[in-house]
Amino acid sequence: MVKWGRLTTFLIIVVMIFAVVLSTSRTLYTKIPLGLDLQGGFSVLYQVGNGKQALTASDMSATVAALQSRINTLGVSEPSITVQNGGRISISLAGKFNQVAARQFLSSQANLEFKSPTGQVLMTGKDVVSNAHYQSSTTTGQPEVAISFKNPALFASITTKYLNQRISIWFDNKMISDPNIQTPITGGNATISPMSSVQSAMQLANLINAGALPFPIHQLSSNSVGPTLGQSALHATLFAGAIAVAIIFIFMIVMYRLPGLIADIALLAYSYVLIAVFAGLQVTLTLTGLAALVLGIGMAVDANIITYERIKDELRNGKSLQSSVIAGQRKALRTILDSNMTTLIAGIVMYGYGTGDVRGFAVALIASIIVSLMTAVFLSRTILLLFTKSNVVRNTWYFGGKGKVAGAR
């Protein structure tokens, strides 16, 4: 006799899964930050100092802070800055931006100096307030950089002393301006002009605000991925993943029939929850991470396969359909938990000792295992048992058996 209450509950759960997945999955996916190998960008390894001097942890922290301040002005989301042994700093920036200008911007020493006609340093960037900004000249319309000084009286005394003389402005040992002081500047505000372009004026203002690096940095290696190549890699990987998932879904239905279909529904929920976790935690998705997600689906299927094989064993032993499902699920659970735990330990070790893409793969693997236990294991078990107890299907063929009609007890 069909138990309509349980069948209705089963159908409501299935409809809700499909409704939520189809209506919100695209929105969630767009919120996941992509790594530089998927959206383009570059990674660069810098040596801080000359490689011979002893650098303390505070020295490295100060350098990282200065670089982070510069990265913030680029408008790059989710930058990765890692301190490595030997006084090295690894930086990865993903997104669409001028990579050549960004590299130059990051490594620039940003030493700003104001010199007298005889070359004497009168003021430095440390005397400038961090509010420099681009503006257009009110007289010529050319781009210029407006700056303010921390000690207006000092700047007023300098411009008074060198009245009708030129005070040169140097940036990283290159003279960028050589203005003639026509009147004492008493307000503590001045401009650097003319600048060659709006972009150069904005970059100079940003560097002045970020300040000089505590130590010079030297590029050791770099890796660049164009936005077109990144999108191509993303589409190719998604296409390959879609084919793999489709084959898995078909395999489950062919081999295990109705339980296989239910497993596919649970796997759909698994994929959705995993995407939601990545979007919620703002985990940067890389090619290796995407590969781990597809691998996670295969691992989640393994859990269902173990369960369904145990169910088929119980059916061969002559048990009823409902008893076979309950016994098969109970016997498979210990094996599933043990196999997932060993893989989880491997993922934790990879994350603890790995770097770069290895850690990205580990994060995706760990997340997929945890979500798999929540959805592909427990959700699949729940809805399969619910469907079995509804008594809609009693022929064991639909559960991978030989086609006998089994009583429900």
C-alpha positions in Angstrom: 0.0 0.0 0.0 1.4 3.4 -1.0 2.1 5.7 1.9 1.2 9.1 0.3 2.5 11.2 3.2 6.1 9.9 2.8 5.9 10.1 -1.0 4.7 13.7 -0.8 7.5 14.6 1.6 10.0 13.0 -0.8 8.6 14.9 -3.8 8.6 18.2 -1.9 12.3 17.7 -1.0 13.2 16.9 -4.6 11.3 19.9 -6.0 12.9 22.2 -3.4 16.4 21.0 -4.4 15.8 21.7 -8.1 14.1 25.0 -7.4 16.9 26.4 -5.3 19.6 25.1 -7.5 18.1 26.4 -10.8 17.2 29.8 -9.4 20.3 30.8 -7.5 23.3 28.8 -8.6 24.4 31.2 -11.3 24.2 34.2 -8.9 26.3 32.2 -6.3 28.9 31.2 -8.9 29.5 34.8 -10.0 30.3 35.7 -6.4 33.3 33.3 -6.2 36.6 35.1 -6.7 38.7 33.5 -9.5 42.4 33.0 -9.3 44.8 34.5 -11.8 45.0 31.3 -13.8 41.2 31.6 -14.5 40.7 35.4 -14.9 44.2 36.6 -15.8 46.8 38.4 -13.7 50.4 37.8 -12.6 52.4 36.4 -9.7 55.8 37.7 -8.9 58.5 36.7 -6.4 60.6 39.5 -4.8 63.8 39.4 -2.9 63.8 42.0 -0.1 67.1 43.8 0.4 70.3 42.5 -1.2 69.7 38.9 -0.1 72.6 39.0 2.3 71.5 41.3 5.1 69.7 39.8 8.0 66.0 40.9 8.0 63.8 40.6 11.1 60.2 39.7 11.2 59.3 43.3 11.8 61.3 44.3 8.7 59.4 41.9 6.5 56.1 43.0 8.1 56.8 46.6 7.3 57.6 45.7 3.7 54.5 43.6 3.3 52.4 46.5 4.8 53.9 49.0 2.3 53.2 46.6 -0.6 49.7 46.0 0.6 49.1 49.7 0.7 50.2 50.0 -2.9 48.1 47.0 -4.0 45.0 48.6 -2.4 45.3 51.6 -4.8 45.3 49.2 -7.8 41.7 48.1 -6.9 42.7 44.4 -7.1 40.4 42.1 -5.1 41.7 39.2 -3.1 45.4 39.8 -3.5 47.7 37.1 -2.1 50.9 38.1 -0.3 53.1 35.4 1.2 56.4 35.8 3.1 58.8 33.1 2.3 62.1 32.0 3.8 65.2 33.9 2.9 63.6 37.4 2.9 61.3 36.7 -0.1 57.8 37.9 -0.7 55.4 36.3 -3.2 52.6 38.3 -4.6 49.7 37.1 -6.8 47.2 39.6 -8.3 44.2 38.5 -10.3 42.0 40.6 -12.5 42.0 42.9 -15.5 44.6 45.7 -15.1 47.7 47.0 -16.7 50.2 44.4 -15.6 53.3 46.3 -16.8 52.3 49.4 -14.9 51.4 47.3 -11.8 54.8 45.6 -11.7 56.5 49.0 -12.0 54.2 50.5 -9.4 54.9 47.7 -6.8 58.7 47.6 -7.1 59.2 51.4 -7.3 61.2 52.6 -4.3 59.1 55.8 -4.1 61.9 58.0 -2.8 60.6 61.6 -3.1 63.2 64.4 -2.6 63.1 68.2 -2.9 66.6 69.5 -3.8 68.2 72.9 -3.8 70.0 74.3 -6.9 73.2 72.8 -5.4 71.8 69.4 -5.0 71.2 69.6 -1.2 68.1 67.5 0.0 65.7 70.0 1.5 62.7 67.8 2.1 61.7 64.1 1.5 58.5 62.2 1.1 58.3 61.8 4.8 57.5 65.5 5.1 54.5 65.1 2.8 51.0 64.4 4.0 49.4 61.2 2.6 46.7 63.1 0.7 48.4 63.6 -2.6 46.0 63.5 -5.6 45.7 64.2 -9.3 44.1 67.4 -10.5 44.1 69.6 -13.7 46.1 72.8 -13.7 43.7 75.8 -13.6 46.0 77.8 -15.9 47.3 75.2 -18.4 44.8 72.4 -18.0 47.7 69.9 -17.8 47.7 67.1 -15.2 49.5 67.7 -12.0 49.8 66.3 -8.5 48.6 68.3 -5.5 50.6 67.7 -2.3 50.5 69.1 1.3 53.3 69.3 3.7 53.3 68.3 7.4 55.3 71.4 8.4 54.0 74.3 6.3 56.4 76.7 8.1 59.4 74.6 7.0 58.3 74.7 3.4 57.5 78.4 3.6 61.1 79.1 4.8 62.6 77.0 2.0 60.6 78.8 -0.7 61.5 82.1 0.8 65.2 81.3 0.9 65.2 80.0 -2.7 63.0 82.7 -4.1 63.5 83.2 -7.9 65.5 79.9 -7.9 64.7 76.4 -9.0 63.9 73.6 -6.5 64.1 70.3 -8.3 61.8 67.5 -7.4 63.3 64.0 -7.7 61.5 60.7 -7.6 63.5 57.4 -7.4 66.7 59.4 -8.4 64.9 60.8 -11.5 64.1 64.5 -11.7 60.4 64.8 -12.5 60.0 68.6 -12.1 62.2 71.7 -11.8 59.8 74.6 -10.9 61.0 78.1 -10.4 60.0 79.6 -7.0 58.3 82.9 -8.0 56.7 83.6 -4.6 57.0 82.1 -1.1 54.5 79.4 -0.5 53.0 79.8 3.0 49.9 77.6 2.9 51.8 74.3 3.0 50.2 73.3 -0.4 52.0 72.8 -3.7 51.8 71.0 -7.0 54.1 68.9 -9.0 53.8 69.7 -12.7 53.7 69.2 -15.5 52.9 65.5 -15.6 53.1 63.6 -18.9 49.6 62.0 -18.5 46.7 61.7 -16.1 47.7 58.1 -15.5 51.3 59.0 -14.5 49.9 61.8 -12.2 47.6 59.4 -10.5 50.3 56.7 -10.1 52.7 59.3 -8.6 50.1 60.5 -6.2 49.3 56.9 -5.1 53.0 56.2 -4.6 53.5 59.3 -2.5 50.6 58.3 -0.4 51.8 54.8 0.0 55.3 56.0 1.0 58.7 54.5 0.3 59.5 50.9 0.8 61.5 50.1 3.9 63.9 48.1 1.8 64.5 47.9 -1.9 62.9 44.8 -3.6 64.3 42.9 -6.6 62.2 40.7 -8.8 63.4 37.0 -8.9 60.7 35.4 -11.0 57.3 36.1 -12.4 54.4 34.4 -14.1 51.8 36.2 -16.2 48.4 35.0 -17.5 46.4 37.2 -19.9 42.7 37.6 -19.3 41.8 35.9 -22.6 44.0 32.9 -21.8 42.5 32.7 -18.3 38.9 32.7 -19.6 39.8 30.1 -22.2 41.2 27.8 -19.4 38.1 28.4 -17.3 35.7 27.5 -20.1 37.8 24.4 -21.1 37.9 23.2 -17.5 34.1 23.8 -17.0 33.3 21.9 -20.2 35.5 19.0 -19.2 33.9 19.0 -15.7 30.4 19.1 -17.2 31.2 16.1 -19.4 32.6 14.2 -16.4 29.6 15.0 -14.2 27.2 14.0 -17.0 28.9 10.6 -17.4 28.8 10.1 -13.7 25.1 10.8 -13.6 24.3 8.4 -16.5 26.5 5.7 -15.0 24.7 5.9 -11.7 21.3 5.6 -13.3 22.3 2.7 -15.6 24.0 0.7 -12.8 21.7 1.4 -9.9 18.5 2.6 -11.5 16.2 4.5 -9.0 18.9 4.7 -6.2 21.2 6.0 -8.9 18.7 8.7 -9.8 18.3 9.7 -6.2 22.1 9.8 -5.8 22.2 12.2 -8.8 19.7 14.5 -7.1 21.9 14.4 -3.9 25.0 15.2 -6.0 23.2 18.2 -7.5 22.6 19.4 -4.0 26.2 18.7 -3.1 27.5 20.8 -6.0 25.2 23.6 -5.0 26.2 23.7 -1.4 29.9 23.5 -2.3 29.5 26.5 -4.6 27.7 28.3 -1.7 30.5 27.6 0.7 33.1 28.9 -1.8 31.0 32.0 -2.4 30.3 32.6 1.3 33.9 32.1 2.5 35.2 34.0 -0.6 37.6 31.1 -1.4 39.6 32.0 -4.5 39.0 29.4 -7.1 41.9 28.2 -9.2 42.3 25.6 -12.0 43.6 23.1 -9.4 40.7 24.0 -7.1 38.2 23.4 -9.9 39.8 20.0 -10.6 39.4 19.2 -6.9 35.7 20.1 -7.1 35.1 17.6 -10.0 37.2 15.0 -8.1 35.0 15.7 -5.0 31.9 14.7 -7.1 33.6 11.4 -8.0 34.4 10.8 -4.3 30.8 11.6 -3.3 29.6 9.0 -5.9 31.9 6.5 -4.3 30.0 6.8 -1.0 26.7 6.1 -2.8 28.2 3.2 -4.8 29.4 1.5 -1.5 25.9 1.9 0.0 24.1 0.6 -3.1 26.3 -2.4 -3.4 25.6 -3.3 0.2 21.9 -2.9 -0.5 22.2 -5.3 -3.5 24.0 -7.8 -1.2 21.1 -7.7 1.2 18.6 -8.2 -1.6 20.5 -11.3 -2.8 20.2 -12.6 0.8 16.5 -12.6 0.4 15.6 -9.6 2.6 12.7 -7.3 1.9 13.4 -4.1 0.0 13.0 -1.8 3.0 15.1 -4.1 5.2 17.8 -4.2 2.5 18.0 -0.5 2.3 18.2 0.0 6.0 20.8 -2.7 6.5 22.8 -1.7 3.5 23.0 1.9 4.6 24.0 0.9 8.1 26.8 -1.4 7.0 28.2 1.0 4.4 28.3 4.0 6.8 31.5 2.9 8.7 33.4 2.3 5.4 32.3 5.6 4.0 33.4 7.6 7.1 36.8 5.8 7.3 37.6 6.5 3.6 36.5 10.1 3.9 38.5 10.6 7.1 41.7 9.3 5.5 41.3 11.7 2.5 40.5 14.5 4.9 43.7 14.0 6.8 45.6 14.0 3.5 44.0 17.3 2.6 44.8 18.9 5.9 48.5 17.8 5.6 48.6 19.3 2.0 47.2 22.6 3.3 49.6 22.7 6.3 52.8 22.0 4.3 51.9 23.1 0.8 52.1 26.4 -0.9 50.3 28.2 -3.8 48.2 25.9 -6.0 48.7 22.9 -3.6 47.0 24.8 -0.8 44.2 25.8 -3.2 43.7 22.2 -4.2 43.7 21.2 -0.5 41.1 23.8 0.5 38.7 22.6 -2.3 39.3 18.9 -1.3 38.6 19.5 2.4 35.5 21.5 1.6 34.2 18.8 -0.8 34.7 16.0 1.7 32.8 17.9 4.5 29.9 18.9 2.1 29.9 15.3 0.7 29.2 13.9 4.2 26.4 16.4 4.7 24.7 15.9 1.3 25.8 13.1 -0.9 25.9 10.7 2.1 23.2 11.8 4.7 20.8 13.6 2.3 21.0 10.7 -0.2 20.4 8.2 2.6 17.4 10.1 4.0 15.6 10.6 0.7 16.3 7.0 -0.4 14.9 5.6 2.8 11.9 8.0 2.5 11.2 6.9 -1.0 11.5 3.2 -0.1 9.2 3.5 2.9 6.6 5.2 0.6 6.0 1.8 -0.9 5.6 3.2 -4.4 8.1 0.7 -5.9 8.3 -2.9 -4.6 10.1 -4.5 -7.6 13.7 -5.1 -6.6 14.8 -4.6 -10.2 14.4 -0.8 -9.8 17.0 -1.1 -7.0 19.5 -3.2 -8.9 18.1 -6.5 -7.9 16.8 -9.4 -10.1 13.3 -8.2 -10.4 11.5 -9.9 -7.6 8.6 -8.3 -5.8 9.6 -7.8 -2.1 7.4 -7.0 0.8 8.0 -4.0 2.9 8.6 -4.7 6.5 
